[in-house]
């Protein structure tokens, strides 16, 4: 199974920490996990240091939800089982 986690916040608080913790737990169970996050965020830095597969988005792509959906469908189609 391949899971995509999405956390586009630039903050570093409970939601972002829970995302990283959840990804680490899933990886311990040999589940393939990818993270969609803002390229300028702390979660991007933390995930990168842990060797998590990352699909970073820059700030201009985050302005419209449609941009995110287009990116996900074009780049990740057929790769992800659960979002």
LOGU-882533 format. One record per residue: x, y, z of N, C-alpha, C, O in turn. Coordinates in nm, 2 decimals, always signed. Example, Ala and Ser with C-alpha at 12.3 -4.5 7.8 and 13.67 -1.06 7.14 Angstrom:
<vexdos>
VEXDO     n.px     n.py     n.pz    ca.px    ca.py    ca.pz     c.px     c.py     c.pz     o.px     o.py     o.pz
VEXDO    +1.32    -0.57    +0.78    +1.23    -0.45    +0.78    +1.32    -0.33    +0.78    +1.42    -0.33    +0.85
VEXDO    +1.28    -0.22    +0.71    +1.37    -0.11    +0.71    +1.29    +0.00    +0.79    +1.34    +0.11    +0.80
</vexdos>
This chain:
<vexdos>
VEXDO     n.px     n.py     n.pz    ca.px    ca.py    ca.pz     c.px     c.py     c.pz     o.px     o.py     o.pz
VEXDO    +0.08    -0.12    +0.00    +0.00    +0.00    +0.00    +0.09    +0.12    +0.00    +0.19    +0.13    +0.07
VEXDO    +0.05    +0.22    -0.08    +0.12    +0.35    -0.08    +0.03    +0.46    -0.04    -0.08    +0.48    -0.09
VEXDO    +0.07    +0.54    +0.06    -0.01    +0.64    +0.12    +0.06    +0.78    +0.10    +0.18    +0.79    +0.10
VEXDO    -0.03    +0.88    +0.06    +0.02    +1.02    +0.05    -0.04    +1.10    +0.17    -0.16    +1.11    +0.19
VEXDO    +0.05    +1.15    +0.25    +0.01    +1.25    +0.35    +0.02    +1.39    +0.30    +0.12    +1.41    +0.22
VEXDO    -0.07    +1.47    +0.33    -0.06    +1.61    +0.29    -0.07    +1.70    +0.41    -0.16    +1.70    +0.49
VEXDO    +0.03    +1.79    +0.42    +0.04    +1.89    +0.53    +0.10    +2.01    +0.47    +0.22    +2.02    +0.46
VEXDO    +0.02    +2.11    +0.43    +0.07    +2.22    +0.36    +0.09    +2.34    +0.45    +0.11    +2.46    +0.40
VEXDO    +0.08    +2.32    +0.58    +0.11    +2.43    +0.67    +0.26    +2.46    +0.68    +0.34    +2.38    +0.66
VEXDO    +0.28    +2.59    +0.70    +0.42    +2.63    +0.72    +0.46    +2.64    +0.87    +0.57    +2.67    +0.90
VEXDO    +0.36    +2.62    +0.96    +0.38    +2.62    +1.10    +0.45    +2.49    +1.15    +0.47    +2.40    +1.07
VEXDO    +0.49    +2.49    +1.27    +0.54    +2.37    +1.34    +0.47    +2.35    +1.47    +0.51    +2.41    +1.57
VEXDO    +0.36    +2.28    +1.47    +0.29    +2.25    +1.59    +0.24    +2.11    +1.59    +0.29    +2.02    +1.53
VEXDO    +0.13    +2.09    +1.66    +0.07    +1.96    +1.68    +0.04    +1.88    +1.56    +0.07    +1.76    +1.54
VEXDO    -0.03    +1.95    +1.46    -0.07    +1.88    +1.34    +0.05    +1.83    +1.26    +0.06    +1.72    +1.21
VEXDO    +0.15    +1.92    +1.25    +0.27    +1.89    +1.17    +0.35    +1.78    +1.24    +0.40    +1.68    +1.17
VEXDO    +0.36    +1.78    +1.37    +0.44    +1.68    +1.45    +0.37    +1.55    +1.44    +0.43    +1.44    +1.43
VEXDO    +0.23    +1.55    +1.45    +0.16    +1.42    +1.43    +0.17    +1.36    +1.30    +0.18    +1.24    +1.28
VEXDO    +0.18    +1.44    +1.19    +0.20    +1.39    +1.06    +0.33    +1.32    +1.05    +0.34    +1.21    +1.00
VEXDO    +0.44    +1.38    +1.10    +0.57    +1.31    +1.10    +0.57    +1.19    +1.18    +0.62    +1.08    +1.14
VEXDO    +0.51    +1.19    +1.30    +0.50    +1.07    +1.39    +0.42    +0.96    +1.32    +0.47    +0.84    +1.32
VEXDO    +0.31    +0.99    +1.26    +0.23    +0.89    +1.19    +0.31    +0.83    +1.07    +0.31    +0.71    +1.05
VEXDO    +0.38    +0.91    +1.00    +0.46    +0.86    +0.88    +0.57    +0.77    +0.94    +0.59    +0.66    +0.88
VEXDO    +0.63    +0.80    +1.04    +0.74    +0.72    +1.10    +0.68    +0.58    +1.14    +0.74    +0.48    +1.12
VEXDO    +0.56    +0.58    +1.21    +0.50    +0.46    +1.25    +0.46    +0.37    +1.13    +0.47    +0.25    +1.14
VEXDO    +0.40    +0.43    +1.03    +0.37    +0.36    +0.91    +0.49    +0.29    +0.84    +0.48    +0.18    +0.79
VEXDO    +0.60    +0.37    +0.84    +0.72    +0.32    +0.78    +0.78    +0.20    +0.85    +0.84    +0.11    +0.80
VEXDO    +0.76    +0.20    +0.99    +0.80    +0.09    +1.07    +0.73    -0.04    +1.03    +0.78    -0.15    +1.05
VEXDO    +0.61    -0.02    +0.98    +0.53    -0.14    +0.93    +0.54    -0.17    +0.78    +0.46    -0.23    +0.72
VEXDO    +0.65    -0.11    +0.73    +0.68    -0.13    +0.59    +0.58    -0.08    +0.49    +0.55    -0.14    +0.38
VEXDO    +0.51    +0.03    +0.53    +0.41    +0.09    +0.44    +0.48    +0.21    +0.38    +0.54    +0.29    +0.44
VEXDO    +0.47    +0.22    +0.25    +0.53    +0.32    +0.17    +0.45    +0.45    +0.19    +0.33    +0.46    +0.16
VEXDO    +0.52    +0.56    +0.23    +0.45    +0.69    +0.26    +0.52    +0.80    +0.19    +0.65    +0.80    +0.19
VEXDO    +0.45    +0.89    +0.13    +0.50    +1.01    +0.07    +0.43    +1.13    +0.13    +0.32    +1.12    +0.18
VEXDO    +0.50    +1.24    +0.14    +0.45    +1.36    +0.20    +0.44    +1.47    +0.10    +0.54    +1.51    +0.03
VEXDO    +0.32    +1.53    +0.09    +0.30    +1.65    +0.01    +0.31    +1.77    +0.11    +0.22    +1.78    +0.20
VEXDO    +0.40    +1.86    +0.09    +0.42    +1.97    +0.19    +0.47    +2.10    +0.12    +0.52    +2.09    +0.00
VEXDO    +0.47    +2.21    +0.19    +0.52    +2.33    +0.14    +0.67    +2.33    +0.14    +0.73    +2.28    +0.24
VEXDO    +0.74    +2.37    +0.04    +0.88    +2.36    +0.03    +0.95    +2.45    +0.12    +1.07    +2.43    +0.15
VEXDO    +0.88    +2.55    +0.18    +0.95    +2.64    +0.27    +0.91    +2.62    +0.42    +0.92    +2.71    +0.50
VEXDO    +0.87    +2.50    +0.45    +0.82    +2.47    +0.58    +0.91    +2.39    +0.67    +1.01    +2.32    +0.62
VEXDO    +0.89    +2.39    +0.80    +0.96    +2.31    +0.89    +0.94    +2.16    +0.87    +1.03    +2.08    +0.89
VEXDO    +0.81    +2.12    +0.84    +0.78    +1.98    +0.81    +0.86    +1.93    +0.70    +0.90    +1.81    +0.70
VEXDO    +0.89    +2.01    +0.60    +0.97    +1.97    +0.48    +1.11    +1.94    +0.53    +1.17    +1.84    +0.49
VEXDO    +1.17    +2.02    +0.61    +1.30    +2.00    +0.67    +1.31    +1.88    +0.75    +1.40    +1.80    +0.74
VEXDO    +1.21    +1.86    +0.84    +1.20    +1.74    +0.93    +1.19    +1.61    +0.85    +1.26    +1.51    +0.87
VEXDO    +1.10    +1.61    +0.75    +1.08    +1.49    +0.67    +1.20    +1.46    +0.59    +1.24    +1.34    +0.57
VEXDO    +1.27    +1.56    +0.53    +1.39    +1.54    +0.46    +1.50    +1.48    +0.54    +1.57    +1.39    +0.49
VEXDO    +1.51    +1.52    +0.66    +1.61    +1.47    +0.75    +1.59    +1.32    +0.79    +1.68    +1.25    +0.83
VEXDO    +1.46    +1.28    +0.78    +1.43    +1.14    +0.81    +1.42    +1.05    +0.69    +1.40    +0.93    +0.70
VEXDO    +1.45    +1.11    +0.57    +1.46    +1.03    +0.45    +1.32    +1.00    +0.39    +1.30    +0.90    +0.32
VEXDO    +1.22    +1.08    +0.43    +1.08    +1.06    +0.38    +1.07    +1.11    +0.24    +1.13    +1.21    +0.21
VEXDO    +1.00    +1.04    +0.15    +0.98    +1.08    +0.02    +0.89    +1.20    +0.02    +0.79    +1.20    +0.08
VEXDO    +0.94    +1.31    -0.04    +0.87    +1.44    -0.03    +0.83    +1.49    -0.17    +0.91    +1.48    -0.26
VEXDO    +0.71    +1.55    -0.18    +0.67    +1.62    -0.30    +0.64    +1.76    -0.25    +0.53    +1.80    -0.21
VEXDO    +0.75    +1.85    -0.26    +0.73    +1.98    -0.21    +0.66    +2.07    -0.31    +0.68    +2.06    -0.43
VEXDO    +0.58    +2.16    -0.26    +0.51    +2.26    -0.34    +0.56    +2.40    -0.30    +0.58    +2.43    -0.18
VEXDO    +0.59    +2.49    -0.39    +0.64    +2.62    -0.36    +0.51    +2.71    -0.33    +0.40    +2.67    -0.36
VEXDO    +0.53    +2.82    -0.27    +0.42    +2.91    -0.22    +0.32    +2.94    -0.33    +0.20    +2.95    -0.31
VEXDO    +0.37    +2.97    -0.45    +0.28    +3.02    -0.56    +0.18    +2.90    -0.60    +0.07    +2.93    -0.64
VEXDO    +0.22    +2.78    -0.59    +0.14    +2.67    -0.62    +0.03    +2.64    -0.52    -0.07    +2.57    -0.54
VEXDO    +0.05    +2.70    -0.40    -0.04    +2.67    -0.29    -0.16    +2.77    -0.29    -0.25    +2.75    -0.21
VEXDO    -0.16    +2.87    -0.37    -0.26    +2.97    -0.37    -0.40    +2.92    -0.41    -0.50    +2.97    -0.36
VEXDO    -0.41    +2.83    -0.50    -0.53    +2.78    -0.55    -0.54    +2.63    -0.53    -0.46    +2.56    -0.57
VEXDO    -0.65    +2.59    -0.46    -0.66    +2.44    -0.44    -0.66    +2.36    -0.57    -0.61    +2.25    -0.58
VEXDO    -0.71    +2.43    -0.68    -0.71    +2.36    -0.81    -0.56    +2.33    -0.85    -0.54    +2.22    -0.91
VEXDO    -0.47    +2.41    -0.82    -0.33    +2.39    -0.86    -0.28    +2.26    -0.79    -0.20    +2.18    -0.85
VEXDO    -0.32    +2.24    -0.66    -0.27    +2.13    -0.59    -0.33    +2.00    -0.65    -0.26    +1.90    -0.66
VEXDO    -0.46    +2.01    -0.68    -0.53    +1.89    -0.74    -0.47    +1.85    -0.87    -0.45    +1.74    -0.90
VEXDO    -0.44    +1.95    -0.96    -0.37    +1.93    -1.09    -0.24    +1.86    -1.07    -0.20    +1.77    -1.14
VEXDO    -0.16    +1.91    -0.97    -0.02    +1.86    -0.95    -0.04    +1.71    -0.90    +0.04    +1.63    -0.95
VEXDO    -0.13    +1.69    -0.81    -0.14    +1.55    -0.76    -0.19    +1.46    -0.87    -0.13    +1.34    -0.88
VEXDO    -0.28    +1.50    -0.95    -0.33    +1.41    -1.05    -0.22    +1.38    -1.16    -0.22    +1.27    -1.22
VEXDO    -0.14    +1.48    -1.20    -0.05    +1.47    -1.30    +0.08    +1.39    -1.26    +0.13    +1.31    -1.33
VEXDO    +0.13    +1.42    -1.14    +0.25    +1.37    -1.09    +0.24    +1.24    -1.01    +0.33    +1.16    -1.01
VEXDO    +0.13    +1.21    -0.95    +0.11    +1.10    -0.86    +0.01    +1.00    -0.90    -0.01    +0.90    -0.83
VEXDO    -0.05    +1.02    -1.01    -0.15    +0.93    -1.06    -0.10    +0.79    -1.08    +0.01    +0.77    -1.14
VEXDO    -0.16    +0.69    -1.02    -0.11    +0.55    -1.03    -0.01    +0.51    -0.93    +0.03    +0.40    -0.92
VEXDO    +0.04    +0.61    -0.85    +0.14    +0.58    -0.75    +0.09    +0.57    -0.61    +0.15    +0.51    -0.53
VEXDO    -0.02    +0.63    -0.59    -0.08    +0.64    -0.45    -0.21    +0.56    -0.44    -0.30    +0.57    -0.53
VEXDO    -0.22    +0.49    -0.33    -0.35    +0.41    -0.31    -0.44    +0.49    -0.21    -0.56    +0.49    -0.23
VEXDO    -0.39    +0.56    -0.12    -0.47    +0.64    -0.02    -0.41    +0.78    +0.00    -0.29    +0.79    +0.01
VEXDO    -0.50    +0.88    +0.00    -0.46    +1.01    +0.03    -0.52    +1.05    +0.16    -0.50    +1.16    +0.21
</vexdos>
